[in-house]
């Protein structure tokens, strides 16, 4: 199953909080890419919104991957399953 996930960083998140977690966030994103869970992502010009294409056996699998991101504690997430013409 494929999902587009819209992650929105809470406006109250400080630059310091983001800076401190950035290396861990980048490393986790690379791990998810290597595992084939995260296909691609797009960052808004404000850097407060992220859209990613995630693949997993279920919504629960994708949610667990998203929740493993270090920035997750500063985010809200919206999940939309994508239509796959192969199925």
VENDA-V344481 format. One record per backbone hydrogen bond with DSSP energy under -0.5 kcal/mol. NH is the residue of the N-H (numbers start at 1). CO is the residue of the C=O. Records with the same first field share a line. If there is no record, write none. Layout:
NH->CO + CO
//
This chain:
3->54
4->80
5->3 + 52
6->4 + 78
7->5 + 50
8->76
9->7 + 48
10->74
13->10
18->14
19->15
20->16
21->17
22->18
25->21
26->22
27->23
28->24
29->25
30->26
31->27
32->28
33->29
34->30
35->31
36->33
37->32
38->32
39->37 + 53
40->53
42->51
44->49
47->44
50->7
51->42
52->5
53->40
54->3 + 52
55->37
56->1
62->58
63->59
64->60
65->61
66->62
67->63
68->64 + 65
69->66
72->69
73->70
74->71
75->72
76->8
78->6
80->4
82->2
85->83
87->84
//
